[in-house]
Amino acid sequence: KAYTLLPEKDFPLLKAALEAAKALPTFQQTVQDPSIYIQGYSVVANQAS
């Protein structure tokens, strides 16, 4: 699904903090491909309430 994690107009400081964190070499070295997270959380997200 298409979404905006933190709309800048609503959360400018959090958006700036997220972008700063993503720019850190340690973040870039440990982040996984998005499909890993999607696959991992799909079990929880697809559970019936």
N, C-alpha and C positions, 0 to 999 in steps of 0.2 A: 504494500500500500504506500502511496505517496503521502508524505507528511513533512512538516517542518518541526524539528526537535524543539527548538527554542526560537519562536518568532522574535526578531530583533526589536520590533516596535513594542512588544509586550514585556520583554525581558532583556533589555540591553546589557546590563551588567553580567547576567548569567551567560548570555551569548558570548560576550567578550571573554569570560573566564573559560568557557568551553573551547573557543578558538585558540586561546593561549595554551591550554592543556594539550590540545591536539598537535600543536607545533613543537612540543617538547620531544627531544630524541627518545627518551625513555618510553613515552606513550607510543611513538611510532614503532619502536622495537617490539612492543608487547601486544599491540592491537592485532586482532585476527580479521580474516575476511568476514564481511557481514553475514554471509551464508552460514557460517559456524554458529553465530548467535541466533539467527532465525531458526535454524534447525534445532538448536538446543532448547529454545524457549517455546517452540511450536507445541510441544507436549502439554505444557502448562496453559498456553493461550487457547488451545483447542479443547480444553476440558469443558464439559457441560456444567452449568451452574447448578 
